[in-house]
Amino acid sequence: MNEKDSILQILTPKAVLKAMSPEAAASIPQVLLEQGMVRITRFPFKVGRESRVREFEGKMVRLERDKFDGREPSNDLYLIDVAQPLHISREHFQIEREGSEYMLVDRNSACGVSVGSVRVGGRDSGGRIQIEDGDIIAIGAADTPYHFKFIVL
């Protein structure tokens, strides 16, 4: 394999998460958003919350976490959760590839994840479920506004 083919293989997405709601699109940092989608170029792909939202002097403010503390980042995608109450945990879930199959693993989140009508995790319990091309992933409690479609490329 030549250098260009090697680079192309590294940079080409293996899958994407497509925002399926305005809130989902707004939760993705603009630098990562491409036509309502986020690239997944490697597995496991870890997803969590960027910051906490707190009330300060009558206004909701976002408290950023320190990204330069010397530790390895705990997520590949940091979402911005502005819902009240919060739906997305700091280390919420990850997508793993096992051969030709994909697994969604809840990372002991507080609110869990739904894949279609099946709930996984929540209350810090963890869990895993197989996901397929086209599945809708709802991050958080049953009334979450954060819905994404998993698309295998």
Order of alpha helices (4+ residues) and beta strands (2+ residues): alpha-beta-alpha-beta-beta-beta-beta-beta-beta-beta-beta-beta-beta-beta-beta
